[in-house]
Amino acid sequence: MAGLMEDDVFMAFTTYAAIVLLKMMLMGPMTAYFRFTRGAFSNEEDVALKAAEERKKLLRIHPDVERVRRCHQNDLENIIPFVVIGLLYALTGPELSTALLHFRVFAGSRICHTISYVFALPQPSRALCWFVGMLVTFCMAYRVLSTVLVL
């Protein structure tokens, strides 16, 4: 395991995996922020200290909160596969420059995806960001399979 920590590709992977995982983790506090600022809560215990009439107003769905939640869900669906496939990819011994390109493009695409999702930028901005990230993950998966697959 100590040898991995000296491998430049593995170190690059850990850096970009940490960046996108932290970005994904920040979506939780962002959801909470939108819930508080929009006054839209989903659980009764979240508004238990409020008066009965105010509780009814606060237990609701708000489009801004749902937008952030969908963005977070999209992160879960894309970042977790990137981390798993990226780890396997890093273990195949790719060139550092190629690996950095994959990792940087994926991280950039997820950051741009979040910006375009949360701020409701016009399509196809969000779709293109998603597609680029997915393409990177598929390219790394192809490398993994073509390296280890014995026919």
ChimeraX attribute file (.defattr): number of C-alpha atoms within 10 A of each C-alpha:
attribute: neighborCount
match mode: 1-to-1
recipient: residues
	/A:1	5
	/A:2	6
	/A:3	7
	/A:4	12
	/A:5	11
	/A:6	10
	/A:7	15
	/A:8	16
	/A:9	25
	/A:10	22
	/A:11	14
	/A:12	17
	/A:13	22
	/A:14	17
	/A:15	13
	/A:16	21
	/A:17	23
	/A:18	14
	/A:19	15
	/A:20	22
	/A:21	16
	/A:22	11
	/A:23	18
	/A:24	21
	/A:25	14
	/A:26	12
	/A:27	19
	/A:28	13
	/A:29	10
	/A:30	16
	/A:31	19
	/A:32	16
	/A:33	13
	/A:34	20
	/A:35	21
	/A:36	13
	/A:37	10
	/A:38	16
	/A:39	16
	/A:40	22
	/A:41	22
	/A:42	13
	/A:43	11
	/A:44	12
	/A:45	10
	/A:46	13
	/A:47	19
	/A:48	11
	/A:49	10
	/A:50	12
	/A:51	9
	/A:52	10
	/A:53	8
	/A:54	12
	/A:55	17
	/A:56	13
	/A:57	12
	/A:58	21
	/A:59	16
	/A:60	15
	/A:61	14
	/A:62	16
	/A:63	12
	/A:64	17
	/A:65	23
	/A:66	16
	/A:67	17
	/A:68	22
	/A:69	19
	/A:70	15
	/A:71	21
	/A:72	22
	/A:73	13
	/A:74	17
	/A:75	23
	/A:76	15
	/A:77	11
	/A:78	17
	/A:79	23
	/A:80	15
	/A:81	16
	/A:82	25
	/A:83	20
	/A:84	13
	/A:85	20
	/A:86	26
	/A:87	18
	/A:88	17
	/A:89	25
	/A:90	24
	/A:91	14
	/A:92	17
	/A:93	15
	/A:94	16
	/A:95	11
	/A:96	15
	/A:97	10
	/A:98	11
	/A:99	21
	/A:100	17
	/A:101	12
	/A:102	20
	/A:103	27
	/A:104	19
	/A:105	18
	/A:106	26
	/A:107	22
	/A:108	17
	/A:109	21
	/A:110	25
	/A:111	18
	/A:112	16
	/A:113	25
	/A:114	23
	/A:115	16
	/A:116	19
	/A:117	22
	/A:118	18
	/A:119	12
	/A:120	13
	/A:121	12
	/A:122	10
	/A:123	10
	/A:124	10
	/A:125	16
	/A:126	20
	/A:127	13
	/A:128	14
	/A:129	23
	/A:130	20
	/A:131	14
	/A:132	17
	/A:133	24
	/A:134	19
	/A:135	15
	/A:136	20
	/A:137	24
	/A:138	15
	/A:139	15
	/A:140	24
	/A:141	19
	/A:142	13
	/A:143	18
	/A:144	21
	/A:145	14
	/A:146	11
	/A:147	12
	/A:148	9
	/A:149	8
	/A:150	6
	/A:151	3
